[in-house]
Amino acid sequence: VIDDVCLTKVDCGGITPLESPGLAIRRNIVRNVVSPLEGFNSSFHERFGFGLYIDACTADCTDNTVVNTQGYGILYQSGAVGNVTGNTVYGVEGRVLVISTFDGTIENLTTNVMVGTLPIRLMFTEGDGRILASDDNYFIQPYTNEYISMQEAEWRSMSLAEWQEFSGQDANSRAAWFSTPE
């Protein structure tokens, strides 16, 4: 159990491998990634506390639980490559639960449970980030029906059904049984 991290640092994670090849990040519980903004001198005021912060390395994240982060739940960036399988992510206050950005590649995003406790996106790719294959995931987002986003020339937000049709991925994934109230 990794608990109460990033209490005084802004750009950090519960688990943060950097430039390490072939890692297996398995069966961890990461809770309460704080990432305070006090004393942070920047015009960009977004919290940078990540549960699993995969940066410039090769790492597979398997069977982890990420709870209560103020940034992202799982982040792949800066040439990071790996599989994200069997994880549960919820209680994220930032923009998204699982993201691939800045030349990050998630090769397989499978059998994960992503629970939105705020009206944020559950999965997205940004800029030149990629999710190559995604299936058998469970998306739970009671606040919005469009919780999958991708950036090409412009941002595009989609429901699971729209994402399935657009990408051909997540054929066996499912959304929560309830629908968002209009």
C-alpha positions as CSV (number, residue, x, y, z in Angstrom):
1,V,0.0,0.0,0.0
2,I,1.3,3.4,-1.0
3,D,-0.6,6.0,0.9
4,D,-0.6,9.8,1.2
5,V,2.0,10.7,-1.4
6,C,3.0,14.0,-3.1
7,L,2.1,15.9,0.0
8,T,4.6,18.7,-0.7
9,K,5.6,18.1,-4.4
10,V,3.5,19.0,-7.4
11,D,4.8,16.8,-10.3
12,C,5.0,13.3,-8.8
13,G,3.2,10.0,-8.6
14,G,2.5,7.1,-6.2
15,I,4.7,5.0,-8.4
16,T,7.0,6.9,-10.8
17,P,9.5,4.8,-12.8
18,L,11.7,7.0,-15.0
19,E,13.7,5.7,-18.0
20,S,13.6,2.1,-16.7
21,P,13.2,-0.8,-19.2
22,G,10.9,-3.7,-18.8
23,L,9.2,-3.0,-15.5
24,A,6.2,-4.9,-14.1
25,I,4.1,-2.8,-11.7
26,R,1.7,-5.3,-10.1
27,R,-0.7,-5.6,-7.3
28,N,-0.2,-2.2,-5.7
29,I,-2.7,-0.1,-3.9
30,V,-2.0,3.6,-4.4
31,R,-4.2,6.0,-2.3
32,N,-4.4,9.7,-1.7
33,V,-2.0,11.3,-4.1
34,V,-2.3,15.0,-3.0
35,S,-0.2,17.3,-5.2
36,P,-0.7,20.7,-3.6
37,L,-0.5,23.8,-5.7
38,E,0.6,26.1,-2.8
39,G,4.0,27.6,-3.5
40,F,4.0,26.3,-7.1
41,N,5.0,29.2,-9.4
42,S,3.4,28.5,-12.7
43,S,0.7,29.9,-15.0
44,F,-0.5,26.3,-15.4
45,H,-2.7,25.5,-12.4
46,E,-3.5,21.9,-12.7
47,R,-2.6,19.3,-10.1
48,F,0.1,16.9,-11.2
49,G,-0.3,14.1,-8.7
50,F,-0.6,10.8,-10.5
51,G,-1.3,7.3,-9.2
52,L,0.9,5.4,-11.7
53,Y,3.2,7.9,-13.5
54,I,4.8,6.0,-16.4
55,D,7.3,8.4,-17.9
56,A,9.9,7.5,-20.6
57,C,10.1,3.8,-19.8
58,T,8.6,0.4,-20.7
59,A,6.3,-0.8,-18.0
60,D,3.2,-3.0,-17.7
61,C,0.7,-2.0,-15.0
62,T,-1.3,-5.1,-13.9
63,D,-3.9,-5.6,-11.1
64,N,-3.3,-2.3,-9.3
65,T,-5.9,-0.2,-7.5
66,V,-5.5,3.6,-7.7
67,V,-7.8,5.6,-5.4
68,N,-8.1,9.4,-4.7
69,T,-5.6,11.1,-6.9
70,Q,-5.7,14.8,-7.7
71,G,-4.1,14.5,-11.1
72,Y,-4.6,11.4,-13.3
73,G,-5.0,7.8,-12.3
74,I,-2.7,6.2,-14.8
75,L,-0.5,8.3,-17.1
76,Y,1.8,7.1,-20.0
77,Q,3.9,9.8,-21.6
78,S,7.3,10.8,-23.1
79,G,7.8,7.6,-25.1
80,A,6.5,5.3,-22.3
81,V,5.2,2.0,-23.6
82,G,3.3,-0.8,-21.9
83,N,0.1,-2.7,-21.1
84,V,-2.6,-1.6,-18.7
85,T,-4.5,-4.7,-17.5
86,G,-6.8,-5.6,-14.7
87,N,-6.5,-2.3,-12.8
88,T,-9.2,-0.4,-10.9
89,V,-9.1,3.4,-10.9
90,Y,-11.5,5.7,-9.1
91,G,-11.8,8.8,-7.1
92,V,-9.7,10.9,-9.5
93,E,-10.1,14.7,-9.2
94,G,-8.1,15.6,-12.3
95,R,-9.1,15.4,-15.9
96,V,-9.0,11.7,-16.6
97,L,-8.5,8.2,-15.1
98,V,-6.3,6.7,-17.9
99,I,-4.4,8.8,-20.4
100,S,-1.8,8.4,-23.1
101,T,-0.1,11.6,-24.1
102,F,3.1,13.2,-25.4
103,D,4.2,10.1,-27.4
104,G,3.1,7.6,-24.8
105,T,1.7,4.3,-26.0
106,I,-0.6,1.9,-24.2
107,E,-0.4,-1.3,-26.2
108,N,-3.3,-3.1,-24.5
109,L,-5.9,-1.5,-22.2
110,T,-7.9,-4.6,-21.1
111,T,-10.0,-5.8,-18.1
112,N,-9.8,-2.5,-16.3
113,V,-12.5,-0.9,-14.1
114,M,-12.7,2.9,-14.4
115,V,-15.1,4.7,-12.1
116,G,-15.8,8.4,-12.4
117,T,-16.7,10.0,-9.1
118,L,-16.7,13.5,-10.8
119,P,-17.8,14.5,-14.3
120,I,-14.4,13.8,-15.9
121,R,-13.3,11.6,-18.8
122,L,-12.4,8.0,-18.0
123,M,-10.1,7.3,-20.9
124,F,-8.4,9.5,-23.5
125,T,-5.5,10.1,-25.8
126,E,-4.0,13.5,-26.3
127,G,-1.8,14.8,-29.1
128,D,0.4,12.0,-30.2
129,G,-0.5,9.6,-27.4
130,R,-1.9,6.2,-28.5
131,I,-4.0,3.3,-27.2
132,L,-3.4,0.5,-29.7
133,A,-5.9,-2.1,-28.4
134,S,-8.7,-1.7,-25.8
135,D,-11.3,-4.3,-24.8
136,D,-13.1,-6.0,-21.9
137,N,-13.1,-2.8,-19.8
138,Y,-15.9,-1.6,-17.5
139,F,-16.7,2.1,-17.7
140,I,-18.7,3.6,-14.8
141,Q,-19.5,7.3,-15.1
142,P,-22.7,8.6,-13.6
143,Y,-22.1,12.3,-14.4
144,T,-21.8,12.3,-18.2
145,N,-22.4,9.9,-21.1
146,E,-19.5,11.2,-23.2
147,Y,-16.5,10.0,-21.1
148,I,-14.0,8.8,-23.8
149,S,-12.0,11.6,-25.4
150,M,-9.4,11.8,-28.1
151,Q,-7.5,14.7,-29.6
152,E,-6.8,14.8,-33.3
153,A,-7.1,18.2,-34.8
154,E,-9.7,19.0,-32.2
155,W,-11.1,17.3,-29.0
156,R,-13.7,14.7,-29.6
157,S,-15.8,13.3,-26.7
158,M,-17.7,10.1,-27.1
159,S,-19.9,7.6,-25.4
160,L,-18.7,4.0,-25.3
161,A,-21.0,3.1,-28.2
162,E,-19.7,6.0,-30.3
163,W,-16.1,5.0,-29.4
164,Q,-16.7,1.4,-30.4
165,E,-18.1,2.5,-33.8
166,F,-15.4,5.1,-34.4
167,S,-12.3,3.0,-33.3
168,G,-13.4,-0.6,-33.7
169,Q,-12.1,-1.2,-30.2
170,D,-13.8,-2.2,-26.9
171,A,-16.3,-4.6,-28.5
172,N,-16.5,-6.6,-25.3
173,S,-16.3,-3.6,-22.9
174,R,-19.4,-2.4,-21.1
175,A,-20.7,0.8,-19.6
176,A,-22.6,1.1,-16.3
177,W,-26.1,-0.2,-16.2
178,F,-27.6,3.3,-15.4
179,S,-27.8,6.2,-17.7
180,T,-27.0,9.8,-16.9
181,P,-30.0,11.9,-16.0
182,E,-30.8,14.6,-18.5
